[in-house]
Structure formats: C-alpha cells, structure tokens
Amino acid sequence: MEVIRNLGDKAGLEFSHTRSDIISIDFHLHDAYEIYYLISGDVNYFVENKIYELKQGDVIITNKYEIHKPSFKSNKTYERAFIQFDDAIPVMYGSGAFDLLQCFNGRRKGERNKIEFDAVQRQEFLELMEKLEHTGKNKNPADEILRNTYFIQLLVLLNRAFLSSSGDAVEQKGISARLFPILDHINENLQGDLSLESIEQQFFINRHYLTRLFKKNTGMNLHQYVIYKRLARSKELLARGLSVTEACYSSGFNDYSNFYRLFKRIIGTAPGEYKKRNAY
C-alpha cells in the first residue's frame, strides 16, 4: 500500500489519502467517527448488516459503534481518502439547534451510511477535502485553525445532505439475497447461538456453502463478523455504564477471558479502561 498522505493532529482529527493495488482489509471497529471517500476502485462497502455498492465519488459515514469494511470485486487500483475524528471538535463548535454529529448518531446502525449529494454539494465537498489535505501539510497554529474551520464546514455539509435525504441508499446489485436475512438474524440474536451449525439449521443452508457465500460477498469469514458485532455491542454497553462482566455476557460472549483478550487486541485498550473514558 502506498500512503500518499496521513495527517494527524492532537485535536483528534486525522486525514488520510491512500492508494493500493492489492488489498486485504479486515473489519474495522475503532473509537472514531469516519468519513470515507472513494476515489477509484471496484468496491462494495459493508456496514453492519448492509452492503453498499459504491461508485467513484461516493461517501460513506460511520460512527464508532458500526463495524465496516470495503470488499473488492476486482483488482482495479483502489484509492480513497478518509477522515477519522473524535467528538472534541464537533462538541466545541456544535449547538443545541444544530448537532454536528446528527448524521452519525441520529440513525440506526447500518442505515443511511451512504451520503447523497447534489451537484453543488459534491463540488463543495471536494473543495473542502482539498483544503483539509492542504492545511494538514503544515503544522503551524494558523493552518490548524483553518483546518478546523474547514472540517466544521464539512460536517455542516454532510448533515444538510443527510437531513434532506429521504431514506437509506442500499444497493443490493450483485449481492446474494440469501445473506440479508442471515445478517438480520445475527444482528437481532447476538446473545444467542450463532454457530455455523445453528445458522445452518435455522435457514436450511449448508454451512460450507454459507461460509463460501459470506467470504465471496464480504471478503471475510462469518465467525469474524460475529465477533466484531459482539465487540461493538459490548462497547455500547460499557459506555452506558454496565460492568465489564455484564457487557461481556450481555453481548454474547460465553468466556470472560476470551472476551477480555479480544477486546484489548481489537479495540486497543482493556474494557475497564474503555468504560472509564467513555461512560456517560
């Protein structure tokens, strides 16, 4: 992978622009909001239990509880830019009358992740992305201030497009219809038995065929998807104030040691520390 530019700062705002020819990307589950912009590539974008078919110039937004990943339909060169950020800047500049995180938090997980711009909005979005990249090259205080103002303008633009949109832009072309009820079942039964054997019996589908089907459509295996879904749920429960033990078992893990190990490896911190930083 060629990293064209990765520009971060202490304010919790990072802009990255990357290009690659051969890609293998796992599910993402991180403590940041994300704005993803596809520049080139033959990509489906997986968020929660939805798959968005993307074209050049499309934008995907995700919050810090949504698992997501791109899935590649060909070896076409993949180029994208993305912004990851925490809520420090939006909270500082937002108001009760206009929530800068509305498009990220004011919807159900896995719904309305694809932002629909009109022609004017799309041009404004591109200009703001260019300004963010340009000001990120320099580390002087003036550029940091400018960068934050461009970022706030970008959030205003995203929210206006989100609020004017009538619904969920999910495109299922090229995606097996057999997967969607299975993904819904997983989403609604995280505390239950989600083994391949159980799903095989529930949906009358051969487990080996299901494994191949899921891998073909998402680029990853079903077991890993279930783990990430359960970890995302445990993050929400910890943020709501539940104990680490309660979050473990209420999100579907049956082994505390395994939960603790997976949480620390994938989320990057111990669940107790995560609760201290995020509980509200």
C-alpha positions in Angstrom: 0.0 0.0 0.0 1.2 3.5 -0.9 0.3 6.0 1.8 0.0 9.3 -0.1 -0.6 11.4 3.0 -1.6 10.7 6.5 -2.0 13.9 8.5 -3.0 13.8 12.2 -3.0 16.3 15.0 -3.5 16.4 18.7 -7.1 17.7 18.2 -8.3 14.2 17.4 -8.6 14.8 13.6 -6.8 12.7 11.0 -6.9 12.9 7.2 -5.5 10.0 5.2 -5.2 9.5 1.4 -4.0 6.1 0.2 -3.7 4.1 -3.0 -3.1 0.4 -3.4 -3.1 -2.3 -6.0 -3.6 -5.5 -3.8 -5.8 -5.1 -0.8 -6.9 -7.3 2.1 -8.8 -5.4 4.7 -10.4 -6.7 7.9 -13.5 -5.4 9.5 -12.9 -2.0 11.2 -14.1 -1.2 14.7 -12.4 1.9 16.2 -13.1 4.7 18.6 -13.5 7.3 15.9 -16.1 8.7 13.6 -15.2 8.2 9.9 -15.9 10.0 6.6 -14.8 7.8 3.7 -14.5 9.0 0.1 -13.9 6.6 -2.8 -11.7 8.0 -5.4 -11.2 4.8 -7.5 -11.8 1.1 -7.2 -14.4 -1.6 -7.7 -15.8 -1.6 -4.2 -18.8 -2.8 -2.2 -18.8 -1.3 1.3 -20.0 -3.4 4.2 -21.5 -1.6 7.2 -23.2 -3.7 10.0 -25.7 -5.9 8.1 -25.9 -3.7 4.9 -23.8 -3.7 1.8 -23.5 -0.5 -0.2 -22.4 -0.8 -3.9 -20.1 2.2 -4.5 -19.1 4.2 -7.5 -16.3 6.8 -7.9 -17.0 9.8 -5.7 -19.4 8.1 -3.2 -19.1 9.0 0.5 -19.7 6.6 3.4 -20.0 7.8 7.1 -19.7 5.5 10.1 -19.8 6.1 13.9 -17.6 4.4 16.5 -20.1 1.5 17.1 -20.5 0.4 13.5 -18.4 -2.4 12.1 -17.4 -1.7 8.5 -15.0 -2.7 5.7 -14.6 -2.4 1.9 -15.0 -5.5 -0.2 -13.3 -5.7 -3.6 -14.9 -7.0 -6.8 -11.8 -6.7 -8.9 -8.1 -5.9 -8.8 -8.6 -2.3 -10.1 -6.4 0.2 -8.3 -8.0 1.2 -5.0 -7.7 4.9 -3.9 -9.6 6.6 -1.2 -9.4 9.4 1.3 -10.9 9.3 4.7 -11.2 11.4 7.8 -11.2 10.0 11.3 -12.1 12.1 14.3 -13.3 12.1 17.8 -16.1 14.3 19.2 -13.9 17.0 20.7 -14.2 19.5 17.7 -17.9 18.9 16.9 -18.8 19.3 20.6 -16.8 22.5 20.7 -18.5 24.1 17.7 -21.9 22.5 17.8 -25.1 23.9 19.2 -28.4 22.7 20.6 -30.0 24.0 17.4 -27.7 22.1 15.0 -26.0 18.9 16.1 -22.8 18.3 14.0 -22.9 14.6 14.8 -26.6 14.1 13.8 -25.8 12.2 10.6 -23.5 9.8 12.6 -25.6 9.3 15.7 -29.2 10.2 14.6 -29.9 7.0 12.7 -30.0 3.2 13.3 -26.7 1.4 12.9 -26.0 0.3 9.4 -28.7 2.6 7.9 -28.2 5.7 5.7 -24.4 5.5 5.8 -24.2 6.5 2.1 -24.5 10.3 1.7 -26.3 11.5 -1.3 -25.0 14.9 -2.6 -26.5 17.1 -5.3 -24.0 18.5 -7.9 -23.4 21.7 -5.9 -22.9 19.9 -2.6 -20.5 17.4 -4.2 -18.3 20.2 -5.6 -18.3 21.9 -2.2 -17.3 18.6 -0.5 -14.4 18.1 -2.9 -13.1 21.6 -2.3 -13.2 21.2 1.4 -11.4 17.8 1.3 -8.7 19.5 -0.8 -8.4 22.3 1.7 -8.2 19.8 4.6 -5.4 18.0 2.9 -3.5 21.2 2.0 -3.7 22.7 5.5 -2.6 19.4 7.0 0.8 19.7 5.3 1.8 22.4 7.7 1.9 22.2 11.5 1.7 25.9 12.3 -1.2 27.2 14.5 -2.8 29.3 11.7 -3.2 26.2 9.5 -4.5 24.2 12.4 -7.2 26.8 12.9 -8.1 26.9 9.2 -8.2 23.1 9.2 -10.7 23.0 12.0 -12.9 25.6 10.3 -12.9 23.6 7.0 -13.7 20.4 9.0 -16.7 22.1 10.6 -17.9 23.3 7.2 -17.6 19.7 6.0 -19.7 18.4 8.9 -22.4 21.1 8.2 -22.5 20.0 4.6 -22.8 16.3 5.5 -25.6 17.0 7.9 -27.5 19.1 5.5 -27.3 16.4 2.8 -28.3 13.8 5.4 -31.3 15.7 6.7 -32.5 16.4 3.1 -32.3 12.8 2.1 -35.5 10.7 2.3 -34.1 7.3 3.1 -31.5 4.5 3.0 -29.5 4.2 -0.2 -28.7 0.4 0.0 -27.9 -1.2 -3.3 -28.0 -5.0 -3.5 -27.0 -5.5 -7.1 -24.5 -8.4 -7.2 -25.1 -9.4 -3.6 -26.7 -12.7 -2.7 -30.2 -12.2 -1.4 -29.6 -15.2 0.9 -27.2 -13.3 3.1 -29.5 -10.5 4.2 -31.9 -12.5 6.4 -28.9 -14.2 8.0 -27.2 -10.9 8.7 -30.5 -9.6 10.3 -30.7 -12.8 12.4 -27.2 -12.3 13.7 -27.9 -8.6 14.5 -31.0 -9.5 16.5 -29.6 -12.5 18.3 -26.1 -11.6 19.5 -26.7 -13.2 22.9 -27.8 -16.5 21.2 -26.2 -19.4 19.5 -24.7 -18.0 16.3 -22.6 -21.0 15.4 -22.5 -22.3 11.8 -24.5 -25.3 12.9 -27.2 -23.2 14.4 -27.5 -20.9 11.4 -27.5 -23.9 9.1 -30.5 -25.4 10.9 -32.3 -22.0 11.2 -32.0 -21.1 7.5 -31.7 -24.6 5.9 -28.4 -23.7 4.3 -25.4 -25.9 4.1 -22.7 -24.5 6.4 -19.9 -24.9 3.9 -21.9 -23.1 1.2 -22.7 -20.4 3.7 -19.0 -20.0 4.5 -18.1 -19.6 0.9 -21.0 -17.3 0.2 -20.1 -14.9 3.0 -16.4 -14.9 2.1 -17.3 -14.1 -1.6 -19.6 -11.2 -0.7 -17.7 -9.6 2.1 -14.1 -10.8 1.8 -14.1 -12.1 5.4 -15.4 -15.1 7.3 -18.7 -15.3 9.2 -17.2 -16.1 12.6 -15.1 -12.9 12.5 -18.2 -10.9 11.6 -20.0 -12.2 14.7 -17.0 -11.4 16.9 -16.9 -7.8 15.7 -20.6 -7.4 16.1 -20.4 -8.6 19.7 -17.5 -6.3 20.4 -19.4 -3.4 19.0 -22.3 -4.2 21.3 -20.0 -4.5 24.3 -18.6 -1.1 23.6 -22.1 0.4 23.7 -22.9 -1.4 26.9 -19.7 -0.2 28.6 -20.5 3.4 27.5 -23.9 3.0 29.1 -22.2 2.1 32.4 -22.6 -1.6 32.6 -19.8 -3.5 34.3 -17.2 -5.3 32.2 -18.7 -8.7 33.2 -22.2 -7.6 32.3 -21.0 -6.2 29.0 -19.2 -9.5 28.2 -22.1 -11.8 28.7 -24.8 -9.4 27.5 -23.1 -9.1 24.2 -22.9 -12.8 23.6 -19.5 -13.9 24.9 -19.5 -17.0 27.0 -15.9 -16.9 28.1 -14.7 -13.8 30.0 -11.0 -14.4 29.4 -11.6 -14.7 25.6 -13.7 -11.5 25.6 -11.1 -9.6 27.5 -8.3 -10.8 25.2 -10.3 -10.0 22.0 -11.4 -6.6 23.3 -7.9 -5.5 24.2 -6.4 -6.7 20.9 -9.1 -5.4 18.6 -10.2 -2.2 20.4 -6.7 -1.4 21.6 -7.5 -1.0 25.3 -8.8 -3.1 28.2 -12.6 -3.0 28.6 -12.3 -1.4 32.1 -10.2 1.4 30.7 -12.6 1.9 27.8 -15.5 2.2 30.2 -13.7 4.9 32.3 -13.1 7.0 29.2 -16.4 6.6 27.5 -19.2 6.0 30.1 -21.9 8.7 30.2 
